[in-house]
Amino acid sequence: ALADAGVQPSDVDLYGAFACGLVDRDACEARAVRAAFGDRAEQLPVLAARGGIGNNGAGSGAIDFIATVLALHHNTLPPTINGDPTDEACGVQLNSTGVAQDRRIDVAVSGAYALSGGQNAALVIRKFTEDTASRKVADQ
């Protein structure tokens, strides 16, 4: 998804995780984040909304995507609720302060997968600017 969007791992300001709350699945997602982002993964803020909204079945990926878009739009990293920020199997940067953090977020990635396996998606979201609009027109 990063290559398709013309985005480098260093350009990404936020990863919107699927974070279903199952230790093995969350650890697998964290490994995928580390594989995709390399050294950047350790500093990359992660939005894990599921702890606050619950599992919504097939709609979970769409809800996580919306949460990621809203974080980008408002330049805010919401707190992770009901998550364990010390889970060493994951080793990601959750906002465990209980308070939303103001952050500049220009590019985000939202990840989703099916609990049954085999269906995975990642969407790269970039804030609209005149520069990104003219670049897209020039690419076509």
N, CA, C and O atoms as a GROMACS GRO file, in nm:
protein
  560
    1ALA      N    1   0.082  -0.120   0.000
    1ALA     CA    2   0.000   0.000   0.000
    1ALA      C    3   0.087   0.126   0.000
    1ALA      O    4   0.055   0.224  -0.067
    2LEU      N    5   0.197   0.122   0.076
    2LEU     CA    6   0.285   0.239   0.080
    2LEU      C    7   0.342   0.269  -0.058
    2LEU      O    8   0.340   0.383  -0.103
    3ALA      N    9   0.392   0.167  -0.125
    3ALA     CA   10   0.450   0.186  -0.258
    3ALA      C   11   0.344   0.233  -0.357
    3ALA      O   12   0.370   0.322  -0.438
    4ASP      N   13   0.225   0.175  -0.351
    4ASP     CA   14   0.117   0.216  -0.442
    4ASP      C   15   0.080   0.362  -0.422
    4ASP      O   16   0.041   0.430  -0.516
    5ALA      N   17   0.091   0.411  -0.297
    5ALA     CA   18   0.056   0.549  -0.266
    5ALA      C   19   0.173   0.645  -0.286
    5ALA      O   20   0.157   0.766  -0.272
    6GLY      N   21   0.291   0.591  -0.316
    6GLY     CA   22   0.408   0.676  -0.331
    6GLY      C   23   0.454   0.736  -0.200
    6GLY      O   24   0.501   0.849  -0.194
    7VAL      N   25   0.438   0.658  -0.093
    7VAL     CA   26   0.468   0.705   0.042
    7VAL      C   27   0.582   0.620   0.100
    7VAL      O   28   0.583   0.498   0.084
    8GLN      N   29   0.675   0.685   0.165
    8GLN     CA   30   0.782   0.616   0.236
    8GLN      C   31   0.739   0.591   0.380
    8GLN      O   32   0.657   0.666   0.433
    9PRO      N   33   0.791   0.488   0.445
    9PRO     CA   34   0.757   0.465   0.586
    9PRO      C   35   0.780   0.589   0.673
    9PRO      O   36   0.705   0.613   0.767
   10SER      N   37   0.884   0.666   0.642
   10SER     CA   38   0.914   0.786   0.721
   10SER      C   39   0.809   0.895   0.704
   10SER      O   40   0.804   0.987   0.786
   11ASP      N   41   0.726   0.887   0.600
   11ASP     CA   42   0.621   0.987   0.576
   11ASP      C   43   0.498   0.964   0.664
   11ASP      O   44   0.418   1.056   0.682
   12VAL      N   45   0.482   0.844   0.717
   12VAL     CA   46   0.359   0.807   0.788
   12VAL      C   47   0.364   0.858   0.932
   12VAL      O   48   0.460   0.835   1.005
   13ASP      N   49   0.258   0.928   0.971
   13ASP     CA   50   0.248   0.989   1.103
   13ASP      C   51   0.163   0.907   1.201
   13ASP      O   52   0.168   0.932   1.321
   14LEU      N   53   0.086   0.811   1.150
   14LEU     CA   54  -0.006   0.736   1.236
   14LEU      C   55  -0.041   0.604   1.169
   14LEU      O   56  -0.063   0.598   1.048
   15TYR      N   57  -0.047   0.498   1.249
   15TYR     CA   58  -0.098   0.370   1.202
   15TYR      C   59  -0.227   0.340   1.278
   15TYR      O   60  -0.226   0.329   1.401
   16GLY      N   61  -0.337   0.327   1.206
   16GLY     CA   62  -0.465   0.288   1.265
   16GLY      C   63  -0.474   0.137   1.266
   16GLY      O   64  -0.498   0.076   1.162
   17ALA      N   65  -0.456   0.078   1.382
   17ALA     CA   66  -0.447  -0.067   1.394
   17ALA      C   67  -0.584  -0.133   1.398
   17ALA      O   68  -0.682  -0.074   1.443
   18PHE      N   69  -0.589  -0.256   1.350
   18PHE     CA   70  -0.710  -0.338   1.365
   18PHE      C   71  -0.724  -0.376   1.512
   18PHE      O   72  -0.834  -0.372   1.566
   19ALA      N   73  -0.614  -0.413   1.576
   19ALA     CA   74  -0.605  -0.434   1.721
   19ALA      C   75  -0.730  -0.497   1.781
   19ALA      O   76  -0.803  -0.434   1.858
   20CYS      N   77  -0.753  -0.624   1.746
   20CYS     CA   78  -0.876  -0.690   1.789
   20CYS      C   79  -0.875  -0.733   1.935
   20CYS      O   80  -0.978  -0.774   1.988
   21GLY      N   81  -0.761  -0.725   2.001
   21GLY     CA   82  -0.754  -0.760   2.142
   21GLY      C   83  -0.720  -0.906   2.169
   21GLY      O   84  -0.718  -0.948   2.284
   22LEU      N   85  -0.694  -0.983   2.066
   22LEU     CA   86  -0.648  -1.121   2.082
   22LEU      C   87  -0.496  -1.120   2.075
   22LEU      O   88  -0.439  -1.074   1.976
   23VAL      N   89  -0.430  -1.169   2.179
   23VAL     CA   90  -0.286  -1.154   2.192
   23VAL      C   91  -0.211  -1.202   2.068
   23VAL      O   92  -0.124  -1.131   2.017
   24ASP      N   93  -0.244  -1.321   2.017
   24ASP     CA   94  -0.170  -1.372   1.902
   24ASP      C   95  -0.195  -1.289   1.777
   24ASP      O   96  -0.103  -1.266   1.698
   25ARG      N   97  -0.318  -1.243   1.757
   25ARG     CA   98  -0.350  -1.161   1.639
   25ARG      C   99  -0.286  -1.023   1.648
   25ARG      O  100  -0.232  -0.973   1.549
   26ASP      N  101  -0.291  -0.963   1.767
   26ASP     CA  102  -0.230  -0.831   1.783
   26ASP      C  103  -0.078  -0.839   1.766
   26ASP      O  104  -0.017  -0.750   1.706
   27ALA      N  105  -0.016  -0.946   1.818
   27ALA     CA  106   0.128  -0.964   1.801
   27ALA      C  107   0.163  -0.983   1.654
   27ALA      O  108   0.265  -0.932   1.607
   28CYS      N  109   0.079  -1.055   1.580
   28CYS     CA  110   0.101  -1.075   1.437
   28CYS      C  111   0.090  -0.942   1.362
   28CYS      O  112   0.172  -0.912   1.275
   29GLU      N  113  -0.010  -0.862   1.398
   29GLU     CA  114  -0.025  -0.731   1.334
   29GLU      C  115   0.096  -0.643   1.365
   29GLU      O  116   0.145  -0.571   1.278
   30ALA      N  117   0.143  -0.648   1.489
   30ALA     CA  118   0.260  -0.568   1.527
   30ALA      C  119   0.383  -0.611   1.449
   30ALA      O  120   0.464  -0.527   1.409
   31ARG      N  121   0.398  -0.741   1.426
   31ARG     CA  122   0.511  -0.789   1.344
   31ARG      C  123   0.500  -0.736   1.201
   31ARG      O  124   0.600  -0.698   1.140
   32ALA      N  125   0.379  -0.734   1.148
   32ALA     CA  126   0.358  -0.682   1.012
   32ALA      C  127   0.391  -0.533   1.006
   32ALA      O  128   0.448  -0.486   0.908
   33VAL      N  129   0.354  -0.459   1.110
   33VAL     CA  130   0.386  -0.315   1.116
   33VAL      C  131   0.538  -0.297   1.118
   33VAL      O  132   0.591  -0.211   1.047
   34ARG      N  133   0.607  -0.378   1.199
   34ARG     CA  134   0.753  -0.367   1.203
   34ARG      C  135   0.815  -0.404   1.068
   34ARG      O  136   0.914  -0.343   1.027
   35ALA      N  137   0.759  -0.503   1.000
   35ALA     CA  138   0.811  -0.542   0.868
   35ALA      C  139   0.790  -0.430   0.765
   35ALA      O  140   0.877  -0.404   0.682
   36ALA      N  141   0.675  -0.365   0.771
   36ALA     CA  142   0.643  -0.260   0.673
   36ALA      C  143   0.716  -0.130   0.701
   36ALA      O  144   0.758  -0.060   0.608
   37PHE      N  145   0.733  -0.096   0.829
   37PHE     CA  146   0.787   0.034   0.865
   37PHE      C  147   0.932   0.030   0.913
   37PHE      O  148   0.993   0.135   0.932
   38GLY      N  149   0.987  -0.088   0.932
   38GLY     CA  150   1.126  -0.100   0.975
   38GLY      C  151   1.151  -0.026   1.106
   38GLY      O  152   1.072  -0.036   1.200
   39ASP      N  153   1.262   0.047   1.110
   39ASP     CA  154   1.300   0.120   1.232
   39ASP      C  155   1.196   0.224   1.271
   39ASP      O  156   1.185   0.259   1.389
   40ARG      N  157   1.120   0.273   1.176
   40ARG     CA  158   1.017   0.375   1.203
   40ARG      C  159   0.907   0.320   1.294
   40ARG      O  160   0.842   0.397   1.364
   41ALA      N  161   0.886   0.188   1.294
   41ALA     CA  162   0.777   0.126   1.369
   41ALA      C  163   0.784   0.156   1.519
   41ALA      O  164   0.681   0.170   1.584
   42GLU      N  165   0.905   0.166   1.573
   42GLU     CA  166   0.919   0.188   1.717
   42GLU      C  167   0.870   0.326   1.760
   42GLU      O  168   0.827   0.342   1.875
   43GLN      N  169   0.874   0.424   1.672
   43GLN     CA  170   0.830   0.559   1.705
   43GLN      C  171   0.692   0.592   1.647
   43GLN      O  172   0.636   0.698   1.678
   44LEU      N  173   0.639   0.505   1.565
   44LEU     CA  174   0.513   0.534   1.495
   44LEU      C  175   0.395   0.526   1.592
   44LEU      O  176   0.369   0.420   1.648
   45PRO      N  177   0.322   0.637   1.611
   45PRO     CA  178   0.204   0.632   1.697
   45PRO      C  179   0.099   0.538   1.639
   45PRO      O  180   0.076   0.534   1.518
   46VAL      N  181   0.035   0.462   1.727
   46VAL     CA  182  -0.065   0.364   1.686
   46VAL      C  183  -0.199   0.399   1.750
   46VAL      O  184  -0.208   0.420   1.871
   47LEU      N  185  -0.301   0.404   1.666
   47LEU     CA  186  -0.438   0.424   1.712
   47LEU      C  187  -0.503   0.287   1.722
   47LEU      O  188  -0.516   0.217   1.622
   48ALA      N  189  -0.545   0.249   1.842
   48ALA     CA  190  -0.612   0.121   1.865
   48ALA      C  191  -0.749   0.151   1.925
   48ALA      O  192  -0.765   0.156   2.047
   49ALA      N  193  -0.846   0.170   1.838
   49ALA     CA  194  -0.980   0.214   1.882
   49ALA      C  195  -1.066   0.102   1.938
   49ALA      O  196  -1.160   0.129   2.013
   50ARG      N  197  -1.036  -0.021   1.903
   50ARG     CA  198  -1.124  -0.134   1.938
   50ARG      C  199  -1.153  -0.146   2.087
   50ARG      O  200  -1.265  -0.181   2.125
   51GLY      N  201  -1.056  -0.117   2.172
   51GLY     CA  202  -1.078  -0.127   2.316
   51GLY      C  203  -1.188  -0.036   2.366
   51GLY      O  204  -1.251  -0.064   2.468
   52GLY      N  205  -1.211   0.073   2.295
   52GLY     CA  206  -1.315   0.167   2.335
   52GLY      C  207  -1.448   0.146   2.267
   52GLY      O  208  -1.552   0.191   2.316
   53ILE      N  209  -1.447   0.077   2.152
   53ILE     CA  210  -1.572   0.061   2.077
   53ILE      C  211  -1.617  -0.083   2.065
   53ILE      O  212  -1.730  -0.110   2.025
   54GLY      N  213  -1.530  -0.176   2.100
   54GLY     CA  214  -1.565  -0.318   2.091
   54GLY      C  215  -1.547  -0.372   1.950
   54GLY      O  216  -1.513  -0.300   1.857
   55ASN      N  217  -1.573  -0.502   1.938
   55ASN     CA  218  -1.562  -0.568   1.808
   55ASN      C  219  -1.695  -0.560   1.738
   55ASN      O  220  -1.798  -0.600   1.793
   56ASN      N  221  -1.695  -0.508   1.619
   56ASN     CA  222  -1.817  -0.490   1.542
   56ASN      C  223  -1.822  -0.579   1.419
   56ASN      O  224  -1.879  -0.543   1.316
   57GLY      N  225  -1.761  -0.696   1.431
   57GLY     CA  226  -1.766  -0.794   1.324
   57GLY      C  227  -1.712  -0.739   1.194
   57GLY      O  228  -1.606  -0.676   1.191
   58ALA      N  229  -1.784  -0.765   1.085
   58ALA     CA  230  -1.739  -0.724   0.952
   58ALA      C  231  -1.727  -0.573   0.938
   58ALA      O  232  -1.658  -0.526   0.848
   59GLY      N  233  -1.792  -0.496   1.023
   59GLY     CA  234  -1.784  -0.351   1.016
   59GLY      C  235  -1.664  -0.293   1.087
   59GLY      O  236  -1.640  -0.172   1.079
   60SER      N  237  -1.587  -0.376   1.157
   60SER     CA  238  -1.476  -0.325   1.238
   60SER      C  239  -1.372  -0.250   1.156
   60SER      O  240  -1.325  -0.144   1.199
   61GLY      N  241  -1.334  -0.303   1.041
   61GLY     CA  242  -1.233  -0.236   0.959
   61GLY      C  243  -1.278  -0.099   0.914
   61GLY      O  244  -1.198  -0.005   0.913
   62ALA      N  245  -1.406  -0.087   0.877
   62ALA     CA  246  -1.459   0.043   0.835
   62ALA      C  247  -1.460   0.142   0.950
   62ALA      O  248  -1.429   0.260   0.932
   63ILE      N  249  -1.497   0.095   1.069
   63ILE     CA  250  -1.499   0.183   1.186
   63ILE      C  251  -1.358   0.228   1.221
   63ILE      O  252  -1.336   0.345   1.252
   64ASP      N  253  -1.262   0.136   1.216
   64ASP     CA  254  -1.122   0.173   1.242
   64ASP      C  255  -1.072   0.274   1.139
   64ASP      O  256  -1.000   0.367   1.174
   65PHE      N  257  -1.111   0.256   1.013
   65PHE     CA  258  -1.074   0.350   0.907
   65PHE      C  259  -1.130   0.489   0.939
   65PHE      O  260  -1.058   0.589   0.927
   66ILE      N  261  -1.256   0.496   0.978
   66ILE     CA  262  -1.318   0.625   1.012
   66ILE      C  263  -1.245   0.689   1.130
   66ILE      O  264  -1.220   0.809   1.128
   67ALA      N  265  -1.211   0.610   1.231
   67ALA     CA  266  -1.138   0.664   1.346
   67ALA      C  267  -1.003   0.720   1.303
   67ALA      O  268  -0.959   0.824   1.352
   68THR      N  269  -0.937   0.651   1.210
   68THR     CA  270  -0.807   0.698   1.159
   68THR      C  271  -0.823   0.827   1.080
   68THR      O  272  -0.743   0.920   1.096
   69VAL      N  273  -0.925   0.834   0.995
   69VAL     CA  274  -0.951   0.957   0.918
   69VAL      C  275  -0.981   1.074   1.012
   69VAL      O  276  -0.932   1.184   0.990
   70LEU      N  277  -1.060   1.050   1.116
   70LEU     CA  278  -1.091   1.157   1.211
   70LEU      C  279  -0.966   1.202   1.287
   70LEU      O  280  -0.950   1.322   1.312
   71ALA      N  281  -0.879   1.109   1.323
   71ALA     CA  282  -0.754   1.147   1.390
   71ALA      C  283  -0.670   1.234   1.298
   71ALA      O  284  -0.613   1.334   1.342
   72LEU      N  285  -0.662   1.198   1.170
   72LEU     CA  286  -0.588   1.276   1.072
   72LEU      C  287  -0.650   1.415   1.056
   72LEU      O  288  -0.580   1.516   1.057
   73HIS      N  289  -0.782   1.418   1.042
   73HIS     CA  290  -0.853   1.545   1.022
   73HIS      C  291  -0.834   1.641   1.140
   73HIS      O  292  -0.816   1.761   1.121
   74HIS      N  293  -0.839   1.587   1.261
   74HIS     CA  294  -0.831   1.671   1.381
   74HIS      C  295  -0.689   1.683   1.438
   74HIS      O  296  -0.668   1.748   1.540
   75ASN      N  297  -0.591   1.618   1.372
   75ASN     CA  298  -0.453   1.619   1.424
   75ASN      C  299  -0.450   1.578   1.570
   75ASN      O  300  -0.391   1.646   1.655
   76THR      N  301  -0.515   1.466   1.598
   76THR     CA  302  -0.527   1.419   1.736
   76THR      C  303  -0.508   1.268   1.743
   76THR      O  304  -0.564   1.194   1.662
   77LEU      N  305  -0.429   1.224   1.839
   77LEU     CA  306  -0.415   1.082   1.866
   77LEU      C  307  -0.502   1.049   1.987
   77LEU      O  308  -0.466   1.084   2.100
   78PRO      N  309  -0.615   0.982   1.965
   78PRO     CA  310  -0.702   0.947   2.078
   78PRO      C  311  -0.632   0.849   2.172
   78PRO      O  312  -0.542   0.777   2.130
   79PRO      N  313  -0.673   0.846   2.298
   79PRO     CA  314  -0.612   0.750   2.390
   79PRO      C  315  -0.658   0.608   2.359
   79PRO      O  316  -0.768   0.587   2.308
   80THR      N  317  -0.573   0.513   2.392
   80THR     CA  318  -0.610   0.372   2.382
   80THR      C  319  -0.679   0.334   2.512
   80THR      O  320  -0.624   0.352   2.621
   81ILE      N  321  -0.800   0.283   2.500
   81ILE     CA  322  -0.880   0.246   2.618
   81ILE      C  323  -0.881   0.094   2.628
   81ILE      O  324  -0.898   0.025   2.528
   82ASN      N  325  -0.862   0.043   2.748
   82ASN     CA  326  -0.866  -0.101   2.775
   82ASN      C  327  -0.759  -0.178   2.699
   82ASN      O  328  -0.780  -0.294   2.664
   83GLY      N  329  -0.646  -0.116   2.674
   83GLY     CA  330  -0.535  -0.182   2.608
   83GLY      C  331  -0.419  -0.196   2.705
   83GLY      O  332  -0.413  -0.125   2.805
   84ASP      N  333  -0.328  -0.286   2.676
   84ASP     CA  334  -0.211  -0.306   2.760
   84ASP      C  335  -0.088  -0.250   2.689
   84ASP      O  336  -0.031  -0.316   2.602
   85PRO      N  337  -0.048  -0.128   2.724
   85PRO     CA  338   0.065  -0.066   2.654
   85PRO      C  339   0.198  -0.133   2.683
   85PRO      O  340   0.298  -0.104   2.616
   86THR      N  341   0.202  -0.223   2.781
   86THR     CA  342   0.328  -0.289   2.816
   86THR      C  343   0.341  -0.427   2.753
   86THR      O  344   0.436  -0.499   2.784
   87ASP      N  345   0.249  -0.465   2.666
   87ASP     CA  346   0.255  -0.596   2.602
   87ASP      C  347   0.377  -0.602   2.511
   87ASP      O  348   0.377  -0.545   2.402
   88GLU      N  349   0.480  -0.671   2.558
   88GLU     CA  350   0.605  -0.676   2.482
   88GLU      C  351   0.594  -0.756   2.354
   88GLU      O  352   0.678  -0.743   2.265
   89ALA      N  353   0.490  -0.840   2.342
   89ALA     CA  354   0.469  -0.914   2.217
   89ALA      C  355   0.437  -0.819   2.103
   89ALA      O  356   0.462  -0.849   1.987
   90CYS      N  357   0.380  -0.704   2.137
   90CYS     CA  358   0.343  -0.606   2.034
   90CYS      C  359   0.449  -0.499   2.017
   90CYS      O  360   0.494  -0.474   1.906
   91GLY      N  361   0.490  -0.436   2.125
   91GLY     CA  362   0.596  -0.336   2.119
   91GLY      C  363   0.566  -0.218   2.029
   91GLY      O  364   0.653  -0.176   1.953
   92VAL      N  365   0.444  -0.164   2.036
   92VAL     CA  366   0.408  -0.048   1.956
   92VAL      C  367   0.378   0.071   2.046
   92VAL      O  368   0.364   0.055   2.168
   93GLN      N  369   0.369   0.190   1.986
   93GLN     CA  370   0.350   0.314   2.060
   93GLN      C  371   0.202   0.348   2.074
   93GLN      O  372   0.146   0.418   1.990
   94LEU      N  373   0.138   0.299   2.180
   94LEU     CA  374  -0.001   0.333   2.208
   94LEU      C  375  -0.007   0.458   2.294
   94LEU      O  376   0.083   0.483   2.374
   95ASN      N  377  -0.112   0.535   2.278
   95ASN     CA  378  -0.135   0.650   2.366
   95ASN      C  379  -0.211   0.597   2.488
   95ASN      O  380  -0.334   0.587   2.486
   96SER      N  381  -0.138   0.565   2.592
   96SER     CA  382  -0.199   0.508   2.713
   96SER      C  383  -0.216   0.611   2.823
   96SER      O  384  -0.232   0.575   2.940
   97THR      N  385  -0.212   0.740   2.788
   97THR     CA  386  -0.222   0.846   2.887
   97THR      C  387  -0.364   0.869   2.936
   97THR      O  388  -0.385   0.930   3.041
   98GLY      N  389  -0.462   0.819   2.861
   98GLY     CA  390  -0.602   0.844   2.895
   98GLY      C  391  -0.652   0.977   2.842
   98GLY      O  392  -0.769   1.012   2.860
   99VAL      N  393  -0.565   1.052   2.775
   99VAL     CA  394  -0.599   1.184   2.722
   99VAL      C  395  -0.556   1.191   2.576
   99VAL      O  396  -0.448   1.143   2.540
  100ALA      N  397  -0.639   1.252   2.493
  100ALA     CA  398  -0.602   1.270   2.352
  100ALA      C  399  -0.478   1.359   2.343
  100ALA      O  400  -0.462   1.452   2.421
  101GLN      N  401  -0.392   1.328   2.248
  101GLN     CA  402  -0.269   1.405   2.227
  101GLN      C  403  -0.277   1.480   2.095
  101GLN      O  404  -0.311   1.422   1.992
  102ASP      N  405  -0.245   1.609   2.098
  102ASP     CA  406  -0.237   1.686   1.975
  102ASP      C  407  -0.111   1.644   1.900
  102ASP      O  408  -0.002   1.639   1.957
  103ARG      N  409  -0.127   1.614   1.771
  103ARG     CA  410  -0.015   1.573   1.687
  103ARG      C  411  -0.041   1.617   1.546
  103ARG      O  412  -0.156   1.621   1.501
  104ARG      N  413   0.062   1.651   1.476
  104ARG     CA  414   0.046   1.678   1.333
  104ARG      C  415   0.040   1.543   1.262
  104ARG      O  416   0.132   1.462   1.270
  105ILE      N  417  -0.070   1.520   1.194
  105ILE     CA  418  -0.089   1.395   1.120
  105ILE      C  419  -0.126   1.432   0.977
  105ILE      O  420  -0.236   1.480   0.951
  106ASP      N  421  -0.033   1.410   0.885
  106ASP     CA  422  -0.057   1.438   0.744
  106ASP      C  423  -0.081   1.311   0.663
  106ASP      O  424  -0.154   1.312   0.564
  107VAL      N  425  -0.018   1.202   0.706
  107VAL     CA  426  -0.032   1.074   0.637
  107VAL      C  427  -0.058   0.966   0.741
  107VAL      O  428   0.012   0.959   0.842
  108ALA      N  429  -0.157   0.882   0.715
  108ALA     CA  430  -0.188   0.772   0.805
  108ALA      C  431  -0.213   0.646   0.724
  108ALA      O  432  -0.245   0.652   0.605
  109VAL      N  433  -0.196   0.533   0.789
  109VAL     CA  434  -0.228   0.403   0.730
  109VAL      C  435  -0.328   0.335   0.821
  109VAL      O  436  -0.309   0.331   0.943
  110SER      N  437  -0.434   0.282   0.762
  110SER     CA  438  -0.534   0.207   0.837
  110SER      C  439  -0.527   0.062   0.792
  110SER      O  440  -0.539   0.032   0.673
  111GLY      N  441  -0.508  -0.029   0.887
  111GLY     CA  442  -0.496  -0.170   0.854
  111GLY      C  443  -0.617  -0.248   0.902
  111GLY      O  444  -0.678  -0.215   1.003
  112ALA      N  445  -0.652  -0.353   0.828
  112ALA     CA  446  -0.763  -0.440   0.867
  112ALA      C  447  -0.738  -0.580   0.814
  112ALA      O  448  -0.670  -0.599   0.713
  113TYR      N  449  -0.793  -0.677   0.883
  113TYR     CA  450  -0.784  -0.815   0.837
  113TYR      C  451  -0.903  -0.893   0.890
  113TYR      O  452  -0.972  -0.849   0.982
  114ALA      N  453  -0.927  -1.008   0.830
  114ALA     CA  454  -1.037  -1.095   0.873
  114ALA      C  455  -0.984  -1.190   0.980
  114ALA      O  456  -0.874  -1.245   0.965
  115LEU      N  457  -1.060  -1.209   1.086
  115LEU     CA  458  -1.017  -1.300   1.191
  115LEU      C  459  -1.002  -1.442   1.140
  115LEU      O  460  -0.927  -1.521   1.198
  116SER      N  461  -1.073  -1.476   1.034
  116SER     CA  462  -1.063  -1.611   0.977
  116SER      C  463  -0.938  -1.626   0.892
  116SER      O  464  -0.903  -1.737   0.852
  117GLY      N  465  -0.870  -1.516   0.864
  117GLY     CA  466  -0.744  -1.520   0.789
  117GLY      C  467  -0.763  -1.505   0.639
  117GLY      O  468  -0.871  -1.527   0.585
  118GLY      N  469  -0.654  -1.466   0.574
  118GLY     CA  470  -0.652  -1.460   0.428
  118GLY      C  471  -0.704  -1.333   0.366
  118GLY      O  472  -0.686  -1.312   0.245
  119GLN      N  473  -0.767  -1.247   0.442
  119GLN     CA  474  -0.819  -1.122   0.386
  119GLN      C  475  -0.758  -1.007   0.464
  119GLN      O  476  -0.787  -0.988   0.582
  120ASN      N  477  -0.673  -0.931   0.398
  120ASN     CA  478  -0.601  -0.822   0.462
  120ASN      C  479  -0.611  -0.698   0.376
  120ASN      O  480  -0.619  -0.706   0.253
  121ALA      N  481  -0.611  -0.583   0.440
  121ALA     CA  482  -0.617  -0.457   0.366
  121ALA      C  483  -0.539  -0.350   0.441
  121ALA      O  484  -0.532  -0.351   0.564
  122ALA      N  485  -0.481  -0.260   0.366
  122ALA     CA  486  -0.416  -0.142   0.423
  122ALA      C  487  -0.449  -0.024   0.333
  122ALA      O  488  -0.430  -0.030   0.211
  123LEU      N  489  -0.499   0.082   0.393
  123LEU     CA  490  -0.534   0.202   0.319
  123LEU      C  491  -0.443   0.316   0.364
  123LEU      O  492  -0.427   0.340   0.483
  124VAL      N  493  -0.384   0.385   0.268
  124VAL     CA  494  -0.300   0.501   0.298
  124VAL      C  495  -0.386   0.624   0.278
  124VAL      O  496  -0.449   0.641   0.173
  125ILE      N  497  -0.387   0.710   0.378
  125ILE     CA  498  -0.471   0.830   0.377
  125ILE      C  499  -0.379   0.951   0.388
  125ILE      O  500  -0.294   0.957   0.477
  126ARG      N  501  -0.397   1.045   0.298
  126ARG     CA  502  -0.315   1.167   0.301
  126ARG      C  503  -0.407   1.287   0.311
  126ARG      O  504  -0.511   1.293   0.246
  127LYS      N  505  -0.368   1.382   0.394
  127LYS     CA  506  -0.443   1.505   0.407
  127LYS      C  507  -0.441   1.580   0.274
  127LYS      O  508  -0.337   1.588   0.209
  128PHE      N  509  -0.555   1.635   0.234
  128PHE     CA  510  -0.564   1.710   0.109
  128PHE      C  511  -0.490   1.842   0.122
  128PHE      O  512  -0.508   1.916   0.219
  129THR      N  513  -0.406   1.870   0.023
  129THR     CA  514  -0.342   2.001   0.010
  129THR      C  515  -0.338   2.033  -0.139
  129THR      O  516  -0.356   1.944  -0.222
  130GLU      N  517  -0.315   2.157  -0.172
  130GLU     CA  518  -0.302   2.195  -0.313
  130GLU      C  519  -0.188   2.119  -0.378
  130GLU      O  520  -0.196   2.081  -0.495
  131ASP      N  521  -0.080   2.096  -0.302
  131ASP     CA  522   0.035   2.023  -0.354
  131ASP      C  523  -0.004   1.880  -0.391
  131ASP      O  524   0.032   1.832  -0.499
  132THR      N  525  -0.075   1.810  -0.303
  132THR     CA  526  -0.114   1.672  -0.334
  132THR      C  527  -0.214   1.668  -0.448
  132THR      O  528  -0.213   1.574  -0.527
  133ALA      N  529  -0.301   1.768  -0.458
  133ALA     CA  530  -0.399   1.771  -0.568
  133ALA      C  531  -0.329   1.790  -0.702
  133ALA      O  532  -0.361   1.721  -0.798
  134SER      N  533  -0.234   1.883  -0.709
  134SER     CA  534  -0.166   1.908  -0.836
  134SER      C  535  -0.076   1.790  -0.873
  134SER      O  536  -0.059   1.760  -0.991
  135ARG      N  537  -0.018   1.725  -0.774
  135ARG     CA  538   0.066   1.608  -0.801
  135ARG      C  539  -0.017   1.496  -0.860
  135ARG      O  540   0.028   1.429  -0.953
  136LYS      N  541  -0.137   1.474  -0.809
  136LYS     CA  542  -0.224   1.368  -0.860
  136LYS      C  543  -0.265   1.397  -1.004
  136LYS      O  544  -0.264   1.307  -1.088
  137VAL      N  545  -0.301   1.521  -1.033
  137VAL     CA  546  -0.340   1.558  -1.169
  137VAL      C  547  -0.223   1.538  -1.264
  137VAL      O  548  -0.241   1.489  -1.375
  138ALA      N  549  -0.104   1.575  -1.220
  138ALA     CA  550   0.015   1.560  -1.304
  138ALA      C  551   0.046   1.414  -1.331
  138ALA      O  552   0.098   1.380  -1.438
  139ASP      N  553   0.015   1.325  -1.236
  139ASP     CA  554   0.042   1.182  -1.253
  139ASP      C  555  -0.051   1.117  -1.354
  139ASP      O  556  -0.016   1.014  -1.411
  140GLN      N  557  -0.167   1.175  -1.377
  140GLN     CA  558  -0.264   1.112  -1.466
  140GLN      C  559  -0.233   1.148  -1.604
  140GLN      O  560  -0.303   1.106  -1.696
   0.00000   0.00000   0.00000
